[in-house]
Amino acid sequence: MIKSYINKIKANISIYTTKKTSNLLDGSYRSIFKGKSMNFDDLREYIPGDNIKDIDWKASARNRFLLVKQYVAEKKHNVLLVIDTNRKMMGVAPENETKKEIALMTAGTIGYIAIKNNDVVSVCYSDNTKPKYFPFKSRTDNIEIFLAQCDHDINDKNKSDINNTLEYIRTHIQNRMLIVIITDLDGVENINTKYLNELTLRNEVLLVSIEDANIYGDKAYSIDSNSYIYSLFSKSKMLREEEKKIKEDIYKNSIRKFKKYRIMVSRISSVKEIPNKIIKLLEECRYASKG
C-alpha cells in the first residue's frame, strides 16, 4: 500500500507538476528560510513572486531574460511533520479519496521537497497509546519508513488526540523547526491554543486542513457510529446547506484563531490539489514573515 503513496508522491513532484511548478515548490520552500544566513549559489529564471532585489540585472541583460540569484543556507533546517492519525482520517474527502491518503501524500511531498533542499525531516504523531517521534533524517528512504509506519497506525482502533502529539513536541523537542501540522476540520477546530502559543515562540508553524466529504448522497458513512447515514437526512437540501454553513463557520473561526499566532492555513480536498496548495501556503508564509 505504502509503495503506491511513494510512487504518487514522486509523480506529484516530477511528473504531474510542470517544470515551472516544481521550481515554484522549491523556490517557495527555500524563501521561508531566506535571510542573512544565506549564501549565493546559482542563477535561475525569474518566477513571479520572487524578490526583485534578487534579480541579477547584468546577467539578465546578457541572456535577454530575467535571472535571479539563488541562495543556499549555511546550515540545514529542521522540518517536523505532525500528522493527525485518529481513525477519523480514514474517512472520505470530497473526491472519494481517503483523508489519510491526502494527509500522507501532503506530508510526503513536503518531506521530499525538504530533503531535496538538503534539510532534515522528522515525523511525530500518536498511535492509540502514545506519541511516536522519528528523529530528523536527511535521506529519502527515511520518508518511506515514516509514511509506512504512519499508514499502519491510522486504523479504526486509533482514538488519539492531536493535542497529545503537540504536548509531546512542546516538552521533548527543543530544535528550532518548521512545523507542518496536517489534520482535518475537526482537528483544526480542537487544537489547543496553549500549544500554538508556545510552539510559535521558537518555530515557524504551518497548518494543512484536509477537507471532509459532504454528508449528502446515497452512501454517506459515519465512522463514529460505524453506519451509513439515513438517506432521509443525507439527501435533505436544508441539512446540506446547514452542513456547508457549519463547516465554513468552523473554518473561519479557526483561521482567526491561528492568525493570532501568525500561522498560515491551507485547505486541501484532493490529491491533485497538493502541489499548488503547498505553493500557495509557502508563499503566504513568506509574505507574512515580511510583515
N, C-alpha and C positions, 0 to 999 in steps of 0.2 A: 504493500500500500504506500509506504513512505517513498519508494522509488518513483512512483507516479508524481508525487509532490515535487521531488527534486527535479525531475525532468521538466515539469511545468514551470518551476521557478527559473530554471536555466533558459527556458523558452521565453519567458517574460522579459528577461534581460537581453538575450541575444537574437531572438527570432521575432517574437510578437512586436516588440518595440522597434521603431526605426533607429538608425544610427544616431539621428539627432536627438531622439528621446533618450537613448542610452547616455549620450553626452549630458543631457539635461539632468538626468538622475545623478550622475557623478558630480556634475558642477554644483547642483543644488545641495547635495550632501556635503561636499567639501566647504561650501560657503558658510555653513553653520560654525565651523571651527576657524574660519579665516580671521587673521589678525596679525599682530606684530610678531607672533611666533612662527609665521610662515616664510619660507624661503622660495625664491624664484626657481621654477623647474623647467618650463617649456612654454611654447605659444600654441594657441588653438584658435579656431574661428569663433568670432563673436556670436553669442546667443542672446536674444532679447532678455533683459533682466540682469545681465552682467553689469558690474560697476564700471562706469565709463572711465574711472581713474585707472583701471587695469588695462585699458587699450594701449597697445604699443603702436604709436602713430607712425613712426619711421618704418617699422616692418609692414604695417598696413599699407603705406604708400608704395612700398616696393612690390607688394603682392596684389595691390588693387582691390583688396577686400579687408574688412576689419579683423584684426587679430588681437586677442587679449592674453595677458600673462597668466600662466597657471602657477600655482604655488603648492609646495608640499610642507607638511607640518614637521617641526623639529622632533616631535615625539608622537608616539601612537596614542590614539584616543580610545577610550573605553565605551563601547556601545552595549547597553543592557536591554535585552528584550524581555518584557514582562507579559506573560500570556495568561489570560483567564482560561482555566481548564475545567471549570464547573461543567456538569453534564448538560447545562442549557446550551453550551456551544455545539452540541450535536444536533441542535435544531436547524431548521432550513432558513436560508436567506431568500431574498426576493426572486432570484432566478433559479431556484431549486438546487443550488449548491449548499452544502452544509456550512454553517458559520465556522466550524472547525477547519474546514478546508481553506476558507478565505483567510482565517487567522494565521494558520501555519504558512501559507504562501506569502502573506504580508511579512511575517517575521523572517522567513527565508530570504525574501527579496532584499529586505533591508540588511540582513546579515551578510549576504553575498556582496552587496554594494560596499559595506564597511570593510570587509576583508580585501576586496579589490582595491580599496584606497589605503591599504596597509594598516588598518586599525584592528583592534581586537574585540571579539564579541563574546557575550555571556548570555545565558538564559536563566530566568528564575520564574517558577510557577509553583503551584501547590497540587499534590495529589490528594487523595481522600483523607490523609492523615497529617501531613506536614509539608512545609515548603521544601522545594528542591532547588538547589543552586549549582549551576555548571560554571566552573571558573573561566575567566577570559582566555580565549584562544585565538590564534590568527590563521588557522587552516580551514579550508572549505569543508574537509571531511568531518570536522567537528560540528559544523552546521547540520550535517546529515544525522549525526548522533543526537544532537539537541532535538531536532524535529521528530526523529523516530521515537524517542522516549516520551516526548510531549504528546504525540499522536496516540501512543499506547495509554497514556494516563488520562486522556479525555474520554471518559466512558460513563455509562449510566449509573455507576456507583459513586462517582466523584461529586461531592456536595461542597467542595471547597469555596472559600470566600477570598476574593482577590485582595481584600484588606489585610488578610493574614500574610499574603505574599509581600505586600508593601511594608508591613510591620517588620518582617524579616530583613528586607533590604535596608530599612532605616537603622536597624540595630546591628547588622552583621557586615554590610558592605560599605567601606569607607572611601572607595575610589571616587574621583570626580568622573561623572559619566554623562553620556547622552542616554536618557531612559525613554524607551518607547513602550507605552502601555497599550496592549491590544485586548479589547474586551467587547461587550455588546451594549445595547442601550440600558439594560438592567445594571450592568457593571458600572457604566458611566454615571448613572443616577446615584448609585450607592457607595461610590468611593468616598472614604472619609477624608475630609479636608485637612485634618491634622497631619496626615501623611504627606499631602501635597505641599503644605507649608514647609515642612522640614526637608523634603526631598529637593524642592526648588531653591533652597538656600545655597546649595553647592552644585547642583546639576541642572542641565537643560532637560526638560521633560516634554515629550510629545504624546498625544493620545489618539488612538485609532478605534473608532466605534464600528463594529460590524452590524449591519442592518438585519433586522428580523423580517421574516416573511409576514405577509398580512394574514389576518385570521379568516378572510373570506375565501370561498372556494369549496370544492367537493371533498378535499382531503386535508383540511386544516387539522393539525395534530398538536395536542398539548403534551409536552414532555413531563411536566409536573404531575399530571393526572394519568399519564400513560394511556391516553384515549383520544379518539377523534372528537373534534368539537361538533356539537349538534348542528346539523346543516341549517336549521331554522335560524340559529344565531350567526353562523358563518356567512350566510347569504343575505343578511339584513343590511340594507343600504344605510339605515340610521346608525347601526353599530359600526359599519365600515367607516363612516365619516367621523364618528366618535373616536374610534381607534386611531385614525390618522391625526386627529387633533391632539389626543393624549400623547402620542409619540413626539409630535412637533413641540408640544409644551415642555415635555421632559428634556428634549434635546436643547431647546433654547435656554431653559433654566440651567442646564449643565454647562452650556457654553459660558454663561455669565459667571458661574461658579469657578470654572477653570481660568477664565480671563483674569481674575484677581491674582492668579499666580503665574501669569504670562505663559500659560500652557496652550499651545495650538492644538485644535481638534479636527479630525477628518472623519467623515462617514464613508464607508465602503460597502457596497451592496453586492458586488460580484468580483470574480477573479479578474475579469478583463479590465476592471477599473483600477487595479492596483498600481500600475506604473504612473499613470497621470495623477492619481490621488496622492501618491507619495511625493511626486514632484511639487504639487501644489502645497502640500503640508510643509515640506522643507523650505520652500520659498517664503511661506508665511512666517516660519520661524526665523528665517534670515532677516526679513524686514522688521519683525518685531524686536529683534535683538539690537537693531539700529536705533529704535525709538527711545 
